[in-house]
């Protein structure tokens, strides 16, 4: 559930929704300086480098197995954190990914401990050679993967036409053949072929016991999950037998516990079919559905969170447009940004201020019953840039100031500029992954 202030009135809630809309609109509709600039010319800011302590709580910045660099550059409204651990150095784009990656280190440490136990060594002796390759493209090509996972959420504050062009290309692709579907499943599962469901179930059980995402994009953890699950599956040793120490859950895959259970307990093939059916039921076209389902930047967990959140907006007009926009994500950062935006709107829908419609003119936008536009953004820091000004000053937004909700904070200059246009800003909104 989203929490902003404990004593806010209903009117204040409506104004808060309006603020969220502004942020989304800025992200999506600005023309990179080609749009109108807010009222009078203003000095634009360069996204800063900030102390990590200003962006994340202490427990995410240092632990027994890691430290986070003290200075964090802001790139595209997300902090680019550098995590240094004994097993290697990791980048985390945004506070959400920082939480996930640092939590995964605990799981990796537990797997390393398990691999040295007598129970595991005995099971490994009884295990047979894997008939399938355990890792997909993600792990086979870690360099290309690391490059592909980089930022880009500021794209949603840019020109709408760019997203539409990418969608046309993706949506025009033919429906997948049987072979393509098997390959799709393999990539979603982490490199497993469609006929090894016992192994896939063991891998999900392993991830659930460790409290991590079974479809993690962390190459180090993904490989260890696959290796450990194969020993448990082939060596006929239960996961509970291997995992002797309780590991607290390191992530909340979704804002909704029922969705988390769905991801852990449902075979990947069934989860894919379920997502497709839900998209069709909400009116998404076959082309848009296929474009989204085939988009490799959505881990199956993130895709399921997105689709489930859209389903929670049942009765709200405009959901097919959100599907079309989501299909255009070109990085993991973008995929998570859009999924989180829908999660934030779905939570709002269920907390007393229902929405009448959602839109996707560059970013995800919701409208309250009073007509207030709401722009949600799971971002760390918003500076007043030319792109943001272009969005805030668009003619179609004048006279209908909205609400911008951000999970991080906004620079004083950006706050002043938005306030001059009548926008309401809600900062430090509890993100959808915090329950």
TORKOL-4160 file (C-alpha; in steps of 0.2 Angstrom, whole numbers, padded with zeros to 4 digits, m for minus):
435
<pt num="1" X="0000" Y="0000" Z="0000"/>
<pt num="2" X="0006" Y="0017" Z="m0004"/>
<pt num="3" X="0009" Y="0029" Z="0011"/>
<pt num="4" X="0012" Y="0047" Z="0009"/>
<pt num="5" X="0007" Y="0056" Z="0025"/>
<pt num="6" X="m0003" Y="0049" Z="0039"/>
<pt num="7" X="m0014" Y="0064" Z="0041"/>
<pt num="8" X="m0018" Y="0070" Z="0024"/>
<pt num="9" X="m0036" Y="0074" Z="0020"/>
<pt num="10" X="m0046" Y="0067" Z="0005"/>
<pt num="11" X="m0043" Y="0084" Z="m0004"/>
<pt num="12" X="m0024" Y="0082" Z="m0001"/>
<pt num="13" X="m0025" Y="0065" Z="m0008"/>
<pt num="14" X="m0032" Y="0071" Z="m0024"/>
<pt num="15" X="m0019" Y="0085" Z="m0025"/>
<pt num="16" X="m0006" Y="0071" Z="m0022"/>
<pt num="17" X="m0012" Y="0061" Z="m0036"/>
<pt num="18" X="m0011" Y="0077" Z="m0047"/>
<pt num="19" X="0007" Y="0079" Z="m0043"/>
<pt num="20" X="0011" Y="0061" Z="m0048"/>
<pt num="21" X="0003" Y="0064" Z="m0065"/>
<pt num="22" X="0015" Y="0078" Z="m0068"/>
<pt num="23" X="0030" Y="0068" Z="m0066"/>
<pt num="24" X="0025" Y="0055" Z="m0078"/>
<pt num="25" X="0019" Y="0067" Z="m0091"/>
<pt num="26" X="0036" Y="0076" Z="m0090"/>
<pt num="27" X="0045" Y="0060" Z="m0092"/>
<pt num="28" X="0035" Y="0055" Z="m0107"/>
<pt num="29" X="0029" Y="0070" Z="m0116"/>
<pt num="30" X="0045" Y="0081" Z="m0116"/>
<pt num="31" X="0053" Y="0084" Z="m0133"/>
<pt num="32" X="0071" Y="0085" Z="m0126"/>
<pt num="33" X="0070" Y="0103" Z="m0127"/>
<pt num="34" X="0058" Y="0104" Z="m0142"/>
<pt num="35" X="0043" Y="0106" Z="m0132"/>
<pt num="36" X="0037" Y="0123" Z="m0123"/>
<pt num="37" X="0047" Y="0128" Z="m0108"/>
<pt num="38" X="0038" Y="0132" Z="m0092"/>
<pt num="39" X="0033" Y="0151" Z="m0092"/>
<pt num="40" X="0049" Y="0161" Z="m0090"/>
<pt num="41" X="0067" Y="0154" Z="m0095"/>
<pt num="42" X="0075" Y="0146" Z="m0080"/>
<pt num="43" X="0092" Y="0139" Z="m0076"/>
<pt num="44" X="0093" Y="0121" Z="m0080"/>
<pt num="45" X="0102" Y="0109" Z="m0068"/>
<pt num="46" X="0114" Y="0095" Z="m0072"/>
<pt num="47" X="0110" Y="0079" Z="m0063"/>
<pt num="48" X="0121" Y="0078" Z="m0048"/>
<pt num="49" X="0133" Y="0066" Z="m0039"/>
<pt num="50" X="0125" Y="0063" Z="m0022"/>
<pt num="51" X="0131" Y="0055" Z="m0006"/>
<pt num="52" X="0124" Y="0037" Z="m0005"/>
<pt num="53" X="0117" Y="0041" Z="0012"/>
<pt num="54" X="0105" Y="0054" Z="0005"/>
<pt num="55" X="0098" Y="0041" Z="m0007"/>
<pt num="56" X="0097" Y="0024" Z="0003"/>
<pt num="57" X="0095" Y="0018" Z="0021"/>
<pt num="58" X="0111" Y="0013" Z="0030"/>
<pt num="59" X="0107" Y="m0006" Z="0029"/>
<pt num="60" X="0108" Y="m0005" Z="0010"/>
<pt num="61" X="0124" Y="0004" Z="0010"/>
<pt num="62" X="0135" Y="m0008" Z="0021"/>
<pt num="63" X="0134" Y="m0026" Z="0027"/>
<pt num="64" X="0144" Y="m0040" Z="0033"/>
<pt num="65" X="0147" Y="m0045" Z="0014"/>
<pt num="66" X="0147" Y="m0029" Z="0005"/>
<pt num="67" X="0150" Y="m0010" Z="0005"/>
<pt num="68" X="0142" Y="0003" Z="m0007"/>
<pt num="69" X="0153" Y="0017" Z="m0014"/>
<pt num="70" X="0149" Y="0033" Z="m0005"/>
<pt num="71" X="0146" Y="0044" Z="m0020"/>
<pt num="72" X="0132" Y="0040" Z="m0032"/>
<pt num="73" X="0129" Y="0048" Z="m0049"/>
<pt num="74" X="0111" Y="0052" Z="m0054"/>
<pt num="75" X="0108" Y="0046" Z="m0072"/>
<pt num="76" X="0091" Y="0047" Z="m0079"/>
<pt num="77" X="0083" Y="0050" Z="m0062"/>
<pt num="78" X="0091" Y="0034" Z="m0055"/>
<pt num="79" X="0106" Y="0033" Z="m0043"/>
<pt num="80" X="0119" Y="0022" Z="m0051"/>
<pt num="81" X="0125" Y="0013" Z="m0035"/>
<pt num="82" X="0141" Y="0003" Z="m0035"/>
<pt num="83" X="0141" Y="m0013" Z="m0024"/>
<pt num="84" X="0158" Y="m0020" Z="m0019"/>
<pt num="85" X="0158" Y="m0038" Z="m0012"/>
<pt num="86" X="0170" Y="m0052" Z="m0010"/>
<pt num="87" X="0162" Y="m0061" Z="m0025"/>
<pt num="88" X="0163" Y="m0046" Z="m0036"/>
<pt num="89" X="0157" Y="m0029" Z="m0040"/>
<pt num="90" X="0139" Y="m0025" Z="m0045"/>
<pt num="91" X="0130" Y="m0010" Z="m0052"/>
<pt num="92" X="0112" Y="m0007" Z="m0046"/>
<pt num="93" X="0102" Y="0006" Z="m0055"/>
<pt num="94" X="0090" Y="0014" Z="m0042"/>
<pt num="95" X="0086" Y="0010" Z="m0024"/>
<pt num="96" X="0074" Y="m0004" Z="m0029"/>
<pt num="97" X="0088" Y="m0013" Z="m0038"/>
<pt num="98" X="0100" Y="m0009" Z="m0024"/>
<pt num="99" X="0089" Y="m0018" Z="m0011"/>
<pt num="100" X="0087" Y="m0033" Z="m0023"/>
<pt num="101" X="0106" Y="m0035" Z="m0026"/>
<pt num="102" X="0112" Y="m0033" Z="m0008"/>
<pt num="103" X="0099" Y="m0045" Z="m0003"/>
<pt num="104" X="0105" Y="m0058" Z="m0016"/>
<pt num="105" X="0122" Y="m0057" Z="m0008"/>
<pt num="106" X="0115" Y="m0066" Z="0007"/>
<pt num="107" X="0108" Y="m0080" Z="m0004"/>
<pt num="108" X="0124" Y="m0082" Z="m0013"/>
<pt num="109" X="0133" Y="m0084" Z="0004"/>
<pt num="110" X="0121" Y="m0097" Z="0009"/>
<pt num="111" X="0122" Y="m0107" Z="m0007"/>
<pt num="112" X="0141" Y="m0107" Z="m0005"/>
<pt num="113" X="0139" Y="m0113" Z="0012"/>
<pt num="114" X="0127" Y="m0127" Z="0006"/>
<pt num="115" X="0139" Y="m0132" Z="m0007"/>
<pt num="116" X="0152" Y="m0137" Z="0006"/>
<pt num="117" X="0140" Y="m0148" Z="0016"/>
<pt num="118" X="0141" Y="m0167" Z="0017"/>
<pt num="119" X="0123" Y="m0168" Z="0012"/>
<pt num="120" X="0127" Y="m0158" Z="m0004"/>
<pt num="121" X="0143" Y="m0167" Z="m0008"/>
<pt num="122" X="0134" Y="m0184" Z="m0007"/>
<pt num="123" X="0120" Y="m0178" Z="m0018"/>
<pt num="124" X="0132" Y="m0171" Z="m0030"/>
<pt num="125" X="0140" Y="m0189" Z="m0032"/>
<pt num="126" X="0123" Y="m0196" Z="m0036"/>
<pt num="127" X="0118" Y="m0182" Z="m0048"/>
<pt num="128" X="0119" Y="m0185" Z="m0067"/>
<pt num="129" X="0126" Y="m0174" Z="m0080"/>
<pt num="130" X="0113" Y="m0161" Z="m0085"/>
<pt num="131" X="0106" Y="m0164" Z="m0102"/>
<pt num="132" X="0102" Y="m0146" Z="m0105"/>
<pt num="133" X="0112" Y="m0130" Z="m0104"/>
<pt num="134" X="0108" Y="m0122" Z="m0087"/>
<pt num="135" X="0111" Y="m0104" Z="m0092"/>
<pt num="136" X="0102" Y="m0093" Z="m0105"/>
<pt num="137" X="0110" Y="m0079" Z="m0115"/>
<pt num="138" X="0110" Y="m0068" Z="m0099"/>
<pt num="139" X="0124" Y="m0078" Z="m0091"/>
<pt num="140" X="0132" Y="m0084" Z="m0107"/>
<pt num="141" X="0136" Y="m0066" Z="m0112"/>
<pt num="142" X="0138" Y="m0056" Z="m0096"/>
<pt num="143" X="0147" Y="m0041" Z="m0104"/>
<pt num="144" X="0133" Y="m0039" Z="m0117"/>
<pt num="145" X="0120" Y="m0041" Z="m0103"/>
<pt num="146" X="0128" Y="m0028" Z="m0092"/>
<pt num="147" X="0128" Y="m0016" Z="m0106"/>
<pt num="148" X="0109" Y="m0019" Z="m0110"/>
<pt num="149" X="0104" Y="m0018" Z="m0092"/>
<pt num="150" X="0109" Y="0000" Z="m0091"/>
<pt num="151" X="0098" Y="0015" Z="m0088"/>
<pt num="152" X="0086" Y="0025" Z="m0099"/>
<pt num="153" X="0070" Y="0028" Z="m0089"/>
<pt num="154" X="0072" Y="0047" Z="m0094"/>
<pt num="155" X="0066" Y="0041" Z="m0111"/>
<pt num="156" X="0048" Y="0041" Z="m0104"/>
<pt num="157" X="0049" Y="0059" Z="m0103"/>
<pt num="158" X="0054" Y="0061" Z="m0121"/>
<pt num="159" X="0045" Y="0061" Z="m0137"/>
<pt num="160" X="0030" Y="0049" Z="m0139"/>
<pt num="161" X="0034" Y="0045" Z="m0157"/>
<pt num="162" X="0049" Y="0036" Z="m0152"/>
<pt num="163" X="0040" Y="0024" Z="m0142"/>
<pt num="164" X="0027" Y="0021" Z="m0155"/>
<pt num="165" X="0040" Y="0018" Z="m0168"/>
<pt num="166" X="0048" Y="0004" Z="m0158"/>
<pt num="167" X="0031" Y="m0003" Z="m0154"/>
<pt num="168" X="0027" Y="m0004" Z="m0173"/>
<pt num="169" X="0043" Y="m0014" Z="m0176"/>
<pt num="170" X="0040" Y="m0026" Z="m0161"/>
<pt num="171" X="0021" Y="m0028" Z="m0164"/>
<pt num="172" X="0023" Y="m0032" Z="m0183"/>
<pt num="173" X="0034" Y="m0047" Z="m0179"/>
<pt num="174" X="0025" Y="m0064" Z="m0182"/>
<pt num="175" X="0017" Y="m0074" Z="m0169"/>
<pt num="176" X="0030" Y="m0086" Z="m0161"/>
<pt num="177" X="0031" Y="m0104" Z="m0168"/>
<pt num="178" X="0031" Y="m0119" Z="m0157"/>
<pt num="179" X="0050" Y="m0118" Z="m0158"/>
<pt num="180" X="0050" Y="m0100" Z="m0153"/>
<pt num="181" X="0038" Y="m0103" Z="m0139"/>
<pt num="182" X="0050" Y="m0116" Z="m0132"/>
<pt num="183" X="0065" Y="m0104" Z="m0134"/>
<pt num="184" X="0054" Y="m0090" Z="m0125"/>
<pt num="185" X="0051" Y="m0102" Z="m0111"/>
<pt num="186" X="0069" Y="m0106" Z="m0109"/>
<pt num="187" X="0074" Y="m0088" Z="m0108"/>
<pt num="188" X="0061" Y="m0084" Z="m0096"/>
<pt num="189" X="0066" Y="m0099" Z="m0084"/>
<pt num="190" X="0084" Y="m0095" Z="m0086"/>
<pt num="191" X="0090" Y="m0107" Z="m0099"/>
<pt num="192" X="0079" Y="m0123" Z="m0096"/>
<pt num="193" X="0071" Y="m0132" Z="m0110"/>
<pt num="194" X="0052" Y="m0134" Z="m0109"/>
<pt num="195" X="0052" Y="m0153" Z="m0105"/>
<pt num="196" X="0062" Y="m0151" Z="m0088"/>
<pt num="197" X="0048" Y="m0145" Z="m0077"/>
<pt num="198" X="0054" Y="m0156" Z="m0062"/>
<pt num="199" X="0071" Y="m0146" Z="m0063"/>
<pt num="200" X="0062" Y="m0130" Z="m0065"/>
<pt num="201" X="0050" Y="m0133" Z="m0050"/>
<pt num="202" X="0066" Y="m0137" Z="m0040"/>
<pt num="203" X="0074" Y="m0121" Z="m0045"/>
<pt num="204" X="0059" Y="m0111" Z="m0040"/>
<pt num="205" X="0058" Y="m0120" Z="m0023"/>
<pt num="206" X="0076" Y="m0116" Z="m0020"/>
<pt num="207" X="0073" Y="m0097" Z="m0024"/>
<pt num="208" X="0058" Y="m0097" Z="m0013"/>
<pt num="209" X="0068" Y="m0104" Z="0002"/>
<pt num="210" X="0082" Y="m0092" Z="m0001"/>
<pt num="211" X="0070" Y="m0077" Z="m0003"/>
<pt num="212" X="0076" Y="m0072" Z="m0020"/>
<pt num="213" X="0068" Y="m0070" Z="m0037"/>
<pt num="214" X="0068" Y="m0086" Z="m0047"/>
<pt num="215" X="0070" Y="m0076" Z="m0063"/>
<pt num="216" X="0084" Y="m0065" Z="m0056"/>
<pt num="217" X="0095" Y="m0055" Z="m0069"/>
<pt num="218" X="0110" Y="m0057" Z="m0057"/>
<pt num="219" X="0121" Y="m0069" Z="m0067"/>
<pt num="220" X="0131" Y="m0075" Z="m0052"/>
<pt num="221" X="0115" Y="m0079" Z="m0042"/>
<pt num="222" X="0106" Y="m0086" Z="m0058"/>
<pt num="223" X="0120" Y="m0099" Z="m0061"/>
<pt num="224" X="0121" Y="m0104" Z="m0043"/>
<pt num="225" X="0103" Y="m0107" Z="m0042"/>
<pt num="226" X="0103" Y="m0118" Z="m0058"/>
<pt num="227" X="0118" Y="m0128" Z="m0052"/>
<pt num="228" X="0111" Y="m0131" Z="m0034"/>
<pt num="229" X="0094" Y="m0135" Z="m0041"/>
<pt num="230" X="0101" Y="m0148" Z="m0053"/>
<pt num="231" X="0110" Y="m0157" Z="m0039"/>
<pt num="232" X="0094" Y="m0157" Z="m0028"/>
<pt num="233" X="0083" Y="m0163" Z="m0043"/>
<pt num="234" X="0095" Y="m0175" Z="m0050"/>
<pt num="235" X="0103" Y="m0181" Z="m0034"/>
<pt num="236" X="0085" Y="m0183" Z="m0026"/>
<pt num="237" X="0089" Y="m0172" Z="m0011"/>
<pt num="238" X="0075" Y="m0160" Z="m0006"/>
<pt num="239" X="0078" Y="m0142" Z="m0005"/>
<pt num="240" X="0074" Y="m0141" Z="0013"/>
<pt num="241" X="0087" Y="m0154" Z="0017"/>
<pt num="242" X="0100" Y="m0143" Z="0008"/>
<pt num="243" X="0096" Y="m0127" Z="0016"/>
<pt num="244" X="0100" Y="m0129" Z="0034"/>
<pt num="245" X="0099" Y="m0111" Z="0039"/>
<pt num="246" X="0084" Y="m0099" Z="0038"/>
<pt num="247" X="0087" Y="m0085" Z="0026"/>
<pt num="248" X="0075" Y="m0070" Z="0027"/>
<pt num="249" X="0067" Y="m0065" Z="0011"/>
<pt num="250" X="0078" Y="m0052" Z="0003"/>
<pt num="251" X="0065" Y="m0045" Z="m0009"/>
<pt num="252" X="0047" Y="m0043" Z="m0012"/>
<pt num="253" X="0045" Y="m0047" Z="m0030"/>
<pt num="254" X="0028" Y="m0038" Z="m0031"/>
<pt num="255" X="0019" Y="m0026" Z="m0019"/>
<pt num="256" X="0006" Y="m0040" Z="m0017"/>
<pt num="257" X="0010" Y="m0056" Z="m0008"/>
<pt num="258" X="m0002" Y="m0066" Z="m0018"/>
<pt num="259" X="0008" Y="m0061" Z="m0034"/>
<pt num="260" X="0024" Y="m0067" Z="m0025"/>
<pt num="261" X="0016" Y="m0084" Z="m0021"/>
<pt num="262" X="0010" Y="m0085" Z="m0039"/>
<pt num="263" X="0028" Y="m0082" Z="m0046"/>
<pt num="264" X="0036" Y="m0095" Z="m0034"/>
<pt num="265" X="0022" Y="m0108" Z="m0035"/>
<pt num="266" X="0017" Y="m0108" Z="m0053"/>
<pt num="267" X="0027" Y="m0117" Z="m0067"/>
<pt num="268" X="0034" Y="m0105" Z="m0079"/>
<pt num="269" X="0025" Y="m0111" Z="m0094"/>
<pt num="270" X="0008" Y="m0109" Z="m0085"/>
<pt num="271" X="0013" Y="m0092" Z="m0079"/>
<pt num="272" X="0016" Y="m0087" Z="m0097"/>
<pt num="273" X="m0001" Y="m0093" Z="m0103"/>
<pt num="274" X="m0009" Y="m0085" Z="m0088"/>
<pt num="275" X="m0001" Y="m0068" Z="m0092"/>
<pt num="276" X="m0006" Y="m0070" Z="m0111"/>
<pt num="277" X="m0024" Y="m0074" Z="m0106"/>
<pt num="278" X="m0026" Y="m0059" Z="m0094"/>
<pt num="279" X="m0019" Y="m0047" Z="m0107"/>
<pt num="280" X="m0032" Y="m0053" Z="m0119"/>
<pt num="281" X="m0046" Y="m0052" Z="m0107"/>
<pt num="282" X="m0042" Y="m0033" Z="m0103"/>
<pt num="283" X="m0043" Y="m0029" Z="m0122"/>
<pt num="284" X="m0025" Y="m0030" Z="m0127"/>
<pt num="285" X="m0023" Y="m0033" Z="m0146"/>
<pt num="286" X="m0014" Y="m0049" Z="m0151"/>
<pt num="287" X="0000" Y="m0039" Z="m0158"/>
<pt num="288" X="0003" Y="m0029" Z="m0143"/>
<pt num="289" X="0002" Y="m0045" Z="m0132"/>
<pt num="290" X="0015" Y="m0054" Z="m0142"/>
<pt num="291" X="0026" Y="m0039" Z="m0142"/>
<pt num="292" X="0026" Y="m0038" Z="m0123"/>
<pt num="293" X="0027" Y="m0057" Z="m0121"/>
<pt num="294" X="0042" Y="m0058" Z="m0132"/>
<pt num="295" X="0051" Y="m0043" Z="m0125"/>
<pt num="296" X="0067" Y="m0050" Z="m0117"/>
<pt num="297" X="0069" Y="m0036" Z="m0104"/>
<pt num="298" X="0055" Y="m0042" Z="m0094"/>
<pt num="299" X="0060" Y="m0055" Z="m0082"/>
<pt num="300" X="0045" Y="m0067" Z="m0080"/>
<pt num="301" X="0043" Y="m0060" Z="m0062"/>
<pt num="302" X="0043" Y="m0042" Z="m0068"/>
<pt num="303" X="0031" Y="m0046" Z="m0082"/>
<pt num="304" X="0019" Y="m0055" Z="m0070"/>
<pt num="305" X="0019" Y="m0041" Z="m0058"/>
<pt num="306" X="0015" Y="m0029" Z="m0072"/>
<pt num="307" X="0001" Y="m0040" Z="m0079"/>
<pt num="308" X="m0006" Y="m0043" Z="m0061"/>
<pt num="309" X="m0006" Y="m0025" Z="m0057"/>
<pt num="310" X="m0015" Y="m0021" Z="m0073"/>
<pt num="311" X="m0028" Y="m0034" Z="m0069"/>
<pt num="312" X="m0030" Y="m0025" Z="m0052"/>
<pt num="313" X="m0036" Y="m0010" Z="m0062"/>
<pt num="314" X="m0051" Y="m0020" Z="m0068"/>
<pt num="315" X="m0064" Y="m0008" Z="m0074"/>
<pt num="316" X="m0052" Y="0007" Z="m0077"/>
<pt num="317" X="m0052" Y="0012" Z="m0095"/>
<pt num="318" X="m0036" Y="0013" Z="m0105"/>
<pt num="319" X="m0026" Y="m0002" Z="m0100"/>
<pt num="320" X="m0023" Y="m0009" Z="m0118"/>
<pt num="321" X="m0013" Y="0008" Z="m0121"/>
<pt num="322" X="m0002" Y="0004" Z="m0106"/>
<pt num="323" X="0002" Y="m0014" Z="m0113"/>
<pt num="324" X="0007" Y="m0006" Z="m0129"/>
<pt num="325" X="0019" Y="0006" Z="m0120"/>
<pt num="326" X="0026" Y="m0008" Z="m0109"/>
<pt num="327" X="0030" Y="m0018" Z="m0125"/>
<pt num="328" X="0042" Y="m0004" Z="m0130"/>
<pt num="329" X="0054" Y="m0006" Z="m0115"/>
<pt num="330" X="0072" Y="m0008" Z="m0121"/>
<pt num="331" X="0081" Y="m0010" Z="m0105"/>
<pt num="332" X="0078" Y="m0018" Z="m0088"/>
<pt num="333" X="0077" Y="m0001" Z="m0080"/>
<pt num="334" X="0063" Y="0004" Z="m0092"/>
<pt num="335" X="0054" Y="m0012" Z="m0089"/>
<pt num="336" X="0054" Y="m0010" Z="m0070"/>
<pt num="337" X="0050" Y="0008" Z="m0071"/>
<pt num="338" X="0034" Y="0004" Z="m0080"/>
<pt num="339" X="0029" Y="m0011" Z="m0070"/>
<pt num="340" X="0032" Y="0000" Z="m0054"/>
<pt num="341" X="0021" Y="0014" Z="m0061"/>
<pt num="342" X="0007" Y="0002" Z="m0064"/>
<pt num="343" X="0009" Y="m0005" Z="m0046"/>
<pt num="344" X="0008" Y="0012" Z="m0039"/>
<pt num="345" X="m0008" Y="0016" Z="m0048"/>
<pt num="346" X="m0015" Y="m0001" Z="m0043"/>
<pt num="347" X="m0011" Y="0003" Z="m0025"/>
<pt num="348" X="m0019" Y="0020" Z="m0027"/>
<pt num="349" X="m0035" Y="0012" Z="m0034"/>
<pt num="350" X="m0037" Y="0002" Z="m0019"/>
<pt num="351" X="m0034" Y="0015" Z="m0006"/>
<pt num="352" X="m0049" Y="0026" Z="m0007"/>
<pt num="353" X="m0046" Y="0037" Z="m0022"/>
<pt num="354" X="m0051" Y="0026" Z="m0037"/>
<pt num="355" X="m0046" Y="0030" Z="m0055"/>
<pt num="356" X="m0057" Y="0032" Z="m0070"/>
<pt num="357" X="m0044" Y="0029" Z="m0083"/>
<pt num="358" X="m0026" Y="0026" Z="m0087"/>
<pt num="359" X="m0016" Y="0032" Z="m0101"/>
<pt num="360" X="0001" Y="0030" Z="m0109"/>
<pt num="361" X="0006" Y="0045" Z="m0118"/>
<pt num="362" X="0025" Y="0043" Z="m0116"/>
<pt num="363" X="0023" Y="0037" Z="m0098"/>
<pt num="364" X="0010" Y="0029" Z="m0087"/>
<pt num="365" X="m0003" Y="0041" Z="m0081"/>
<pt num="366" X="m0019" Y="0039" Z="m0071"/>
<pt num="367" X="m0034" Y="0050" Z="m0069"/>
<pt num="368" X="m0044" Y="0052" Z="m0053"/>
<pt num="369" X="m0063" Y="0054" Z="m0053"/>
<pt num="370" X="m0061" Y="0073" Z="m0051"/>
<pt num="371" X="m0051" Y="0073" Z="m0067"/>
<pt num="372" X="m0034" Y="0075" Z="m0059"/>
<pt num="373" X="m0020" Y="0068" Z="m0069"/>
<pt num="374" X="m0008" Y="0057" Z="m0059"/>
<pt num="375" X="0010" Y="0053" Z="m0064"/>
<pt num="376" X="0019" Y="0040" Z="m0053"/>
<pt num="377" X="0038" Y="0038" Z="m0054"/>
<pt num="378" X="0049" Y="0026" Z="m0045"/>
<pt num="379" X="0064" Y="0037" Z="m0046"/>
<pt num="380" X="0078" Y="0043" Z="m0034"/>
<pt num="381" X="0081" Y="0061" Z="m0039"/>
<pt num="382" X="0073" Y="0073" Z="m0051"/>
<pt num="383" X="0083" Y="0088" Z="m0056"/>
<pt num="384" X="0076" Y="0103" Z="m0066"/>
<pt num="385" X="0082" Y="0099" Z="m0084"/>
<pt num="386" X="0077" Y="0105" Z="m0101"/>
<pt num="387" X="0068" Y="0089" Z="m0104"/>
<pt num="388" X="0058" Y="0090" Z="m0088"/>
<pt num="389" X="0054" Y="0109" Z="m0092"/>
<pt num="390" X="0048" Y="0104" Z="m0109"/>
<pt num="391" X="0036" Y="0092" Z="m0102"/>
<pt num="392" X="0030" Y="0103" Z="m0088"/>
<pt num="393" X="0026" Y="0117" Z="m0101"/>
<pt num="394" X="0016" Y="0107" Z="m0114"/>
<pt num="395" X="0001" Y="0117" Z="m0119"/>
<pt num="396" X="m0011" Y="0102" Z="m0116"/>
<pt num="397" X="m0006" Y="0102" Z="m0098"/>
<pt num="398" X="m0009" Y="0120" Z="m0094"/>
<pt num="399" X="m0024" Y="0124" Z="m0084"/>
<pt num="400" X="m0025" Y="0106" Z="m0077"/>
<pt num="401" X="m0011" Y="0105" Z="m0065"/>
<pt num="402" X="m0008" Y="0087" Z="m0060"/>
<pt num="403" X="0000" Y="0077" Z="m0046"/>
<pt num="404" X="0017" Y="0070" Z="m0047"/>
<pt num="405" X="0022" Y="0055" Z="m0035"/>
<pt num="406" X="0040" Y="0050" Z="m0034"/>
<pt num="407" X="0048" Y="0038" Z="m0022"/>
<pt num="408" X="0063" Y="0048" Z="m0021"/>
<pt num="409" X="0065" Y="0067" Z="m0020"/>
<pt num="410" X="0066" Y="0082" Z="m0031"/>
<pt num="411" X="0078" Y="0097" Z="m0031"/>
<pt num="412" X="0073" Y="0113" Z="m0024"/>
<pt num="413" X="0074" Y="0121" Z="m0041"/>
<pt num="414" X="0063" Y="0108" Z="m0049"/>
<pt num="415" X="0050" Y="0110" Z="m0034"/>
<pt num="416" X="0050" Y="0129" Z="m0037"/>
<pt num="417" X="0047" Y="0127" Z="m0056"/>
<pt num="418" X="0033" Y="0114" Z="m0054"/>
<pt num="419" X="0025" Y="0125" Z="m0040"/>
<pt num="420" X="0025" Y="0140" Z="m0051"/>
<pt num="421" X="0014" Y="0130" Z="m0063"/>
<pt num="422" X="0002" Y="0124" Z="m0050"/>
<pt num="423" X="0008" Y="0106" Z="m0049"/>
<pt num="424" X="0008" Y="0096" Z="m0033"/>
<pt num="425" X="0023" Y="0086" Z="m0028"/>
<pt num="426" X="0023" Y="0071" Z="m0017"/>
<pt num="427" X="0041" Y="0066" Z="m0012"/>
<pt num="428" X="0047" Y="0050" Z="m0004"/>
<pt num="429" X="0031" Y="0040" Z="m0007"/>
<pt num="430" X="0032" Y="0023" Z="m0001"/>
<pt num="431" X="0037" Y="0012" Z="m0016"/>
<pt num="432" X="0026" Y="m0002" Z="m0022"/>
<pt num="433" X="0039" Y="m0015" Z="m0016"/>
<pt num="434" X="0037" Y="m0010" Z="0002"/>
<pt num="435" X="0022" Y="m0018" Z="0010"/>
